[in-house]
Amino acid sequence: MIGTVFTKPVNDWDAYAQAAEWCNKNNAYIVEYEDKYVVESLPEQSLQDMKGAKLNELNNSFNERVSGSITTTNGYLMQFDVSDSLKMQGALTLMESIGSTTGYITQANDETVYNIPIDVMKTVLIEMLNAYAQCHARKQELRTFINNAQSKEELDEIVISWPV
């Protein structure tokens, strides 16, 4: 179908629709010119462009994962992105500065649990920080694999997955 020409005005819209459907399945598109439409191949994407797309996919996946939650060893369902960890650290700092021995935890499902001992809250914070650190380390590992890939096939073999 590459090179197929539809003169303007198009008089066979069924053929045009078939060409458009073929293009969607065969890495091609229909280019509009002043007096015609022509079926053309999509230009090959450079390895650098493919790496950029894979890095964007990695960043989006990372942001989605760290915006998710983990279940701590104490059974709390906690979000663990930077903002959530900073809020927990701030609560602990405040509690320590005023001499409070218990506080509360708001879980990922917005359920608040009160009278949590400060030591338990510290353990939860460490687990939140650890989950983020594991994901960040994996992101950096994947970034290195992507940047070092020498072909489309090597890029395609890189599976974006998270340890927690």
VOBA-1610 file (N, C-alpha, C; in pm, whole numbers, padded with zeros to 5 digits, always signed):
BEGIN
Met+00081-00120+00000Met+00000+00000+00000Met+00086+00127+00000Ile+00212+00114+00040Ile+00298+00232+00039Ile+00299+00290-00102Gly+00277+00421-00109Gly+00275+00488-00239Gly+00137+00503-00298Thr+00036+00442-00235Thr-00100+00456-00285Thr-00141+00603-00277Val-00203+00652-00385Val-00241+00793-00394Val-00393+00803-00402Phe-00446+00896-00323Phe-00589+00931-00331Phe-00595+01077-00373Thr-00647+01100-00493Thr-00656+01236-00546Thr-00768+01310-00475Lys-00748+01439-00451Lys-00851+01523-00391Lys-00945+01571-00500Pro-01071+01578-00478Pro-01142+01521-00363Pro-01148+01369-00374Val-01142+01304-00260Val-01145+01157-00257Val-01281+01110-00305Asn-01282+01016-00399Asn-01411+00965-00448Asn-01435+00821-00404Asp-01339+00758-00337Asp-01359+00622-00287Asp-01318+00617-00140Trp-01412+00659-00055Trp-01382+00666+00088Trp-01365+00528+00151Asp-01425+00426+00092Asp-01404+00290+00144Asp-01259+00248+00125Ala-01201+00275+00010Ala-01061+00242-00016Ala-00969+00323+00076Tyr-01005+00449+00096Tyr-00927+00536+00186Tyr-00930+00479+00328Ala-01048+00438+00374Ala-01062+00380+00509Ala-00982+00251+00521Gln-00984+00168+00417Gln-00904+00045+00418Gln-00754+00078+00425Ala-00714+00180+00354Ala-00574+00221+00357Ala-00537+00271+00497Ala-00625+00347+00558Ala-00599+00398+00693Ala-00587+00284+00793Glu-00674+00185+00780Glu-00668+00068+00868Glu-00537-00008+00845Trp-00497-00024+00720Trp-00371-00091+00689Trp-00254-00014+00751Cys-00258+00117+00741Cys-00151+00201+00796Cys-00136+00177+00947Asn-00248+00169+01017Asn-00245+00149+01162Asn-00177+00018+01201Lys-00181-00079+01113Lys-00123-00210+01143Lys+00017-00227+01086Asn+00061-00134+01002Asn+00185-00156+00928Asn+00284-00040+00934Asn+00281+00034+01043Asn+00381+00139+01064Asn+00385+00239+00948Ala+00266+00283+00908Ala+00255+00378+00798Ala+00149+00482+00833Tyr+00138+00583+00750Tyr+00036+00685+00770Tyr+00001+00749+00637Ile-00108+00823+00636Ile-00152+00891+00514Ile-00115+01038+00528Val-00035+01085+00433Val+00012+01223+00434Val-00075+01306+00339Glu-00118+01422+00387Glu-00199+01511+00303Glu-00108+01610+00232Tyr-00128+01618+00102Tyr-00061+01718+00019Tyr-00169+01810-00037Glu-00127+01911-00110Glu-00222+02010-00160Glu-00330+01947-00247Asp-00292+01852-00333Asp-00388+01797-00429Asp-00414+01646-00413Lys-00355+01585-00307Lys-00370+01440-00293Lys-00334+01395-00151Tyr-00364+01267-00126Tyr-00323+01198-00004Tyr-00236+01081-00048Val-00126+01054+00025Val-00035+00947-00014Val-00004+00861+00109Val-00010+00729+00092Val+00028+00636+00198Val+00180+00630+00201Glu+00239+00660+00320Glu+00384+00661+00335Glu+00425+00585+00461Ser+00547+00536+00461Ser+00601+00467+00579Ser+00634+00570+00687Leu+00612+00530+00812Leu+00659+00614+00921Leu+00811+00607+00923Pro+00876+00719+00950Pro+01022+00714+00954Pro+01069+00626+01070Glu+01178+00556+01050Glu+01234+00472+01155Glu+01276+00561+01272Gln+01247+00515+01390Gln+01284+00588+01510Gln+01431+00559+01541Ser+01507+00662+01576Ser+01647+00641+01609Ser+01659+00569+01743Leu+01772+00506+01765Leu+01796+00437+01893Leu+01788+00537+02008Gln+01838+00658+01985Gln+01833+00761+02090Gln+01687+00796+02123Asp+01603+00807+02021Asp+01461+00835+02044Asp+01393+00721+02118Met+01429+00597+02081Met+01372+00480+02149Met+01415+00476+02296Lys+01540+00512+02322Lys+01588+00519+02460Lys+01512+00626+02538Gly+01490+00741+02474Gly+01415+00848+02540Gly+01274+00804+02575Ala+01210+00732+02484Ala+01075+00681+02511Ala+01077+00580+02626Lys+01178+00494+02628Lys+01188+00393+02735Lys+01217+00461+02869Leu+01299+00566+02868Leu+01326+00641+02992Leu+01200+00711+03043Asn+01120+00763+02952Asn+00991+00824+02991Asn+00899+00719+03051Glu+00895+00602+02989Glu+00815+00492+03043Glu+00863+00455+03184Leu+00994+00451+03202Leu+01052+00421+03333Leu+01012+00525+03436Asn+01025+00653+03402Asn+00990+00759+03496Asn+00843+00754+03534Asn+00757+00732+03437Asn+00614+00724+03466Asn+00582+00605+03555Ser+00644+00492+03526Ser+00622+00372+03606Ser+00673+00391+03748Phe+00790+00453+03763Phe+00846+00480+03895Phe+00752+00571+03976Asn+00708+00680+03914Asn+00619+00772+03985Asn+00489+00704+04027Glu+00437+00619+03940Glu+00315+00545+03973Glu+00341+00451+04091Arg+00454+00381+04087Arg+00483+00284+04194Arg+00502+00352+04328Val+00581+00459+04334Val+00606+00522+04464Val+00486+00603+04512Ser+00389+00623+04427Ser+00263+00685+04470Ser+00167+00580+04523Gly+00207+00455+04511Gly+00125+00344+04560Gly+00147+00323+04710Ser+00134+00200+04753Ser+00146+00173+04897Ser+00215+00039+04921Ile+00256+00021+05046Ile+00313-00104+05094Ile+00242-00141+05223Thr+00248-00266+05260Thr+00199-00308+05391Thr+00322-00330+05478Thr+00329-00258+05590Thr+00445-00267+05678Thr+00438-00395+05762Thr+00547-00426+05828Thr+00550-00546+05913Thr+00450-00536+06027Asn+00409-00414+06062Asn+00307-00395+06165Asn+00165-00401+06107Gly+00155-00423+05976Gly+00025-00438+05914Gly-00039-00309+05866Tyr+00034-00199+05867Tyr-00022-00072+05821Tyr-00002-00059+05670Leu-00106-00014+05602Leu-00101+00009+05458Leu-00056+00154+05438Met+00069+00172+05398Met+00127+00306+05394Met+00172+00346+05254Gln+00142+00470+05218Gln+00201+00528+05099Gln+00346+00559+05134Phe+00433+00565+05033Phe+00574+00582+05067Phe+00650+00676+04976Asp+00580+00767+04908Asp+00655+00862+04827Asp+00724+00964+04919Val+00802+01053+04861Val+00881+01148+04939Val+00791+01231+05031Ser+00681+01278+04979Ser+00590+01362+05058Ser+00537+01288+05181Asp+00496+01163+05164Asp+00443+01085+05276Asp+00550+01059+05381Ser+00670+01029+05336Ser+00779+01005+05430Ser+00815+01132+05507Leu+00815+01246+05438Leu+00844+01372+05506Leu+00738+01406+05610Lys+00613+01377+05579Lys+00505+01402+05676Lys+00522+01316+05800Met+00557+01189+05780Met+00579+01099+05893Met+00699+01146+05974Gln+00807+01184+05907Gln+00926+01234+05977Gln+00892+01360+06055Gly+00814+01449+05996Gly+00773+01571+06065Gly+00690+01541+06189Ala+00600+01446+06178Ala+00518+01408+06295Ala+00606+01353+06406Leu+00705+01270+06370Leu+00795+01214+06470Leu+00881+01323+06534Thr+00931+01416+06456Thr+01011+01526+06510Thr+00928+01608+06607Leu+00805+01638+06570Leu+00716+01714+06658Leu+00690+01636+06788Met+00660+01509+06776Met+00632+01427+06894Met+00752+01426+06989Glu+00871+01408+06933Glu+00991+01406+07016Glu+01016+01540+07082Ser+00989+01649+07011Ser+01015+01782+07066Ser+00918+01819+07178Ile+00799+01763+07176Ile+00702+01795+07284Ile+00690+01683+07386Gly+00770+01578+07369Gly+00772+01469+07466Gly+00656+01372+07456Ser+00591+01368+07342Ser+00479+01275+07324Ser+00533+01135+07295Thr+00469+01034+07352Thr+00514+00895+07332Thr+00423+00818+07238Thr+00309+00874+07205Thr+00218+00810+07110Thr+00168+00912+07009Gly+00132+00861+06893Gly+00081+00947+06787Gly-00022+00871+06704Tyr-00036+00912+06581Tyr-00131+00843+06493Tyr-00068+00824+06356Ile-00123+00729+06285Ile-00082+00701+06148Ile-00207+00705+06061Thr-00198+00780+05952Thr-00305+00776+05853Thr-00257+00688+05739Gln-00330+00581+05717Gln-00291+00482+05617Gln-00328+00528+05476Ala-00283+00452+05379Ala-00306+00485+05238Ala-00455+00493+05204Asn-00537+00420+05276Asn-00682+00423+05251Asn-00752+00533+05331Asp-00675+00626+05386Asp-00721+00740+05467Asp-00779+00698+05601Glu-00756+00576+05642Glu-00799+00530+05774Glu-00692+00569+05875Thr-00733+00640+05980Thr-00639+00685+06082Thr-00643+00592+06202Val-00523+00555+06248Val-00509+00469+06365Val-00439+00552+06472Tyr-00502+00561+06591Tyr-00450+00645+06699Tyr-00375+00561+06803Asn-00305+00632+06890Asn-00231+00573+07002Asn-00124+00475+06956Ile-00052+00514+06854Ile+00058+00433+06803Ile+00185+00475+06877Pro+00255+00381+06941Pro+00380+00416+07009Pro+00482+00475+06911Ile+00560+00569+06959Ile+00657+00639+06874Ile+00756+00540+06811Asp+00794+00436+06886Asp+00888+00337+06829Asp+00826+00263+06710Val+00697+00235+06716Val+00628+00170+06604Val+00624+00266+06485Met+00597+00392+06513Met+00593+00492+06406Met+00730+00505+06339Lys+00836+00498+06417Lys+00972+00504+06361Lys+00998+00383+06272Thr+00954+00266+06316Thr+00970+00145+06235Thr+00894+00159+06103Val+00773+00211+06109Val+00693+00231+05988Val+00765+00328+05894Leu+00820+00436+05948Leu+00892+00532+05865Leu+01012+00467+05798Ile+01089+00389+05873Ile+01205+00321+05815Ile+01161+00230+05700Glu+01051+00160+05717Glu+01002+00072+05610Glu+00955+00152+05489Met+00894+00266+05513Met+00853+00353+05403Met+00976+00402+05326Leu+01076+00449+05401Leu+01199+00497+05339Leu+01271+00386+05263Asn+01272+00267+05321Asn+01337+00153+05257Asn+01266+00115+05126Ala+01134+00116+05126Ala+01059+00084+05005Ala+01091+00185+04895Tyr+01095+00313+04931Tyr+01129+00416+04832Tyr+01272+00395+04782Ala+01364+00370+04873Ala+01504+00351+04835Ala+01521+00232+04742Gln+01449+00124+04768Gln+01458+00006+04680Gln+01408+00039+04540Cys+01297+00111+04533Cys+01243+00149+04402Cys+01338+00245+04330His+01394+00339+04405His+01487+00434+04345His+01612+00363+04293Ala+01665+00268+04371Ala+01782+00192+04326Ala+01749+00113+04199Arg+01631+00054+04195Arg+01590-00021+04076Arg+01575+00072+03956Lys+01520+00190+03979Lys+01506+00288+03872Lys+01643+00323+03814Gln+01741+00344+03900Gln+01875+00379+03853Gln+01938+00263+03777Glu+01915+00142+03825Glu+01965+00023+03756Glu+01905+00013+03616Leu+01773+00030+03607Leu+01706+00024+03477Leu+01750+00137+03386Arg+01771+00256+03442Arg+01819+00370+03364Arg+01954+00336+03300Thr+02042+00271+03377Thr+02173+00231+03324Thr+02156+00130+03211Phe+02069+00030+03230Phe+02044-00069+03124Phe+01995-00001+02997Ile+01901+00092+03014Ile+01844+00162+02898Ile+01952+00244+02826Asn+02027+00321+02902Asn+02131+00405+02841Asn+02241+00323+02775Asn+02266+00202+02823Asn+02371+00118+02767Asn+02323+00028+02654Ala+02193+00024+02629Ala+02139-00062+02524Ala+02197-00021+02388Gln+02231-00120+02308Gln+02293-00095+02178Gln+02198-00120+02062Ser+02075-00167+02091Ser+01981-00196+01983Ser+01838-00192+02035Lys+01744-00188+01942Lys+01602-00193+01976Lys+01571-00323+02050Glu+01632-00432+02006Glu+01608-00563+02069Glu+01653-00562+02214Glu+01769-00501+02242Glu+01815-00491+02381Glu+01718-00406+02463Leu+01668-00299+02406Leu+01570-00214+02478Leu+01444-00293+02507Asp+01399-00369+02409Asp+01276-00446+02425Asp+01290-00553+02534Glu+01411-00600+02558Glu+01434-00702+02660Glu+01430-00645+02802Ile+01440-00514+02816Ile+01440-00451+02949Ile+01297-00446+03002Val+01276-00516+03111Val+01143-00521+03173Val+01143-00430+03295Ile+01051-00337+03295Ile+01040-00244+03408Ile+00956-00311+03516Ser+01021-00340+03627Ser+00954-00405+03740Ser+01009-00346+03869Trp+00933-00364+03977Trp+00968-00302+04105Trp+00981-00406+04214Pro+01079-00387+04305Pro+01104-00487+04409Pro+00999-00490+04520Val+00925-00383+04535Val+00821-00380+04640Val+00688-00340+04583
//
